[in-house]
């Protein structure tokens, strides 16, 4: 099996799964800490602060297109390094924001870096995998654990130190993991776009259009329900 098609070593796979957990954790820090942030910035209602976080989720979707393209043409390892360092740096910027517009800008930047993981980290994880379904299953579990950890970690840090620490501590941890990733993951011999590809399954234009429509509707619906619940659960429970 060529080196470019070998499954990643366990340490690399572990870091990629941790990265998926971080990807979802960072997206939900704001939603979990919004009540504390609203009080600090003088908002009477936490709901009035929620629109300032829209940029993060918008870029989480839109940013996946250029991220996937760069992952193919430039390389997945360098893009994952951009993910770790960029995500950590944007969280640190959010932690020092002095007004809502600075926070909104930092959150939008954060969302841009979270967009990198799915089109870059998952293909890197499953390349050469003998059981891709099981590999993606473990990866999905890691992402869902990141959602759960967002409530626990953010809630604890907000109560113990303050909402700024809820961004700063994970941000520093993300940068540290980026340094570890740079040390553990070897450089790619060539970007994915230059590798030989296996035979692909071809679909008729009508079949392709139906598959695209079903996947788009399912993804959009799932994303909408996910954001409706995760952004409101904390306040509903409170």
N, C-alpha and C positions, 0 to 999 in steps of 0.2 A: 504493500500500500504506500503510495507517495506520501512524503512528509506533510504536504499541505492538506492531505485528506485524513490524516491520523486524528482520532479523537483527542481532545486536550487532556493533559495529565490531571490527576485528581486535584492537585493544588490550584491549577488554573480553573478547573471546573468549579471548585469551591468558591473562588474569588468571583467568578461570573455569576454564580447563584446569589452570593452576598450582594453583588452589584444590583441584581434585580430587586432584592429586598430594599436596598437603599433607594432605588428609583421610585418605588411607591411610597416609602416612608417620607422622603423629602417633599413629595407632592402634597402630603396631607398635614405637614407641620402647621401651615397657616390655618387650615380649617380647624385643627384641634386647638390652636392657641388664640383663635380670633377674638374670643371674649376678653382675654387679658390684654391683647393688643388694642382693642377698641377702647378699653378703659384708659390705657396709657396715652392714647392719642386724643382723648376727649370726646369719643363718640358715645352718645346716649344708648344706642342700640347696636349690638354686634352685627346685625343684618346689614346696616349701612356701610360696613367695611368690606363685606363680601365681594362687591363688584371690583375692588382693587386687586383681587386675586385671579380674575378672569384671564389675564394675559398668560399666566403660567400654564393653564390648561389649554389655551389656544395654541401656544407654542409647542406643547407636548404633542399635539396632533400634527400641526403644520411642519414642525421641525424634523419629523421622521423621514420626510421625503429627501431633503438634502443630506441628512445623516446617513441614510442607507446608500445614497449615491457615493458619498465620500468614503464610506466603509468599503465599497466595492473597488473604487478607483485608487484610493490612497492607502487603504489597509485597515483592518479591524483592530489590530493592537494599538496603533496610534490614536484611533478614534475612541477607544476605551480609555486611554490615558486622558484625552480631552474630556471625556465623561467624568472621570473621578476628580480631576483637578478643577474643571469648570464648575461642576456641581458644588464642590466644597467651597470654592471662592465665592460663588453667588450666594450661598447660604451665609457666609461670613458678612457679605455686603448687606443682606437682609437684617442681620443681627445688629448692625450699627445704623440702620435707617432712622432718620430724625423726623420724618413726616410720612404721610400716607403715599405720596407720589414717589418718594425714594423707595419705599417698601414695594410699591407696585412695579417699579422698574426692576428691582432686584428679583422679585418673584417671576417676572416675565423672563429674565435672564436664566433663572433657575429652571423654568419650564423648558427653555431651549435646550439646556444640557440634559434634562431627563429624557428628551426625545431621542437621544442617541442610543439608549440601551436596546430597545426592542428590535430595530432593524440591524443592529451591529452585534450586540452581545449574544443574542439567541442563535443567529447563524454561526457565530464563532464557537458556541457551545456544542451545537449538534453536528458540526462538520466531521464526517467520518464515523459518526455514532452508529453502533450496531443496532441499538434499540432507541431510535430517536423519540418514539412516543413516551417511553419511560423517562428519558432525559428531559424532555419538555415538561413532563408531569412533575418531576422534582423541582424544576425551575419555576413552574407555576406555584408550587407550594411555597417556595422561597419568597416569591413576590407577594403572596397573600399573607405570609408571616410579617412581611414589611408593613403591610397595612395595619395588622394588629399591633405591631411594635410602635407605630406612629402614635397610637392612642396612649400606650403605656409610657414610652420614653418621653414624648412631648408633655404629657400630663404631669409626670414626675418632675421634669426639669422646670416647667412653668411654676409648679407649686414650691419647689425647693429653691430655685435661683431666680427665675423670671423668664419671660417669653424670649428674650434675646438669647439666653443660653440654649433654648430649644432649637435655635438655628445654629448657634456657634459650635456647640459640642458635636453634633453630627457632621457639621462642616469640616471640623478639624479631623474627625475620624475618617471622613471620606478622602481627604488629602493624604492621610497616612496610608490608607489602603491603595491609593494610586501609586505611591512610592513602592509599596510591596508588589503591586501588579507589574510595575516597570522592571523590578528585579527578578520576578519569578517567570514572567512570560517572555519567551524568546522572540526576537524580531522575525517577522515574516519574510520568507524568501522572495515572495512576489505578491502583489495585491490580488484579491480574488478575481478581479476582472480579467487578469492575464493567465489564469489557470485553465487547464483543460477541463471541460465540463462533460459530465455523464449525459447520456441520452435523456432528453426530457419527454414527458408525456404531453402529447398534443391534443388540443380540444378544438372542436368545430367552433366557428365564430358565435353561433347561437348558444352553444353550451357554455362558452367562456363568458358571454354576457350574462347568462342566468346565474352562474357561479359568482361573478363579481357583484351582481345585484344582491344576492342572498347574503354574501359575506359583508357587504357594505351596510346593509340594513341591520344585520345582527350585531355588527361591531358598534354602529352608532347607537342602537338601542341599549346595548349593554353598557356603553360608556355613559350614556345619559342617566340610567338607573344607578350606576356606580357613584356618580358625582352627586346625585340627589340624596342618596343615603349617607355617603361618607361625610359630606359637608354639613349635614344636619343632625346626624346621630348624636354627636357629643352634646349639642344644645338640647335636644329632645330628652336625653337621659338626665341632664342637669335639671 
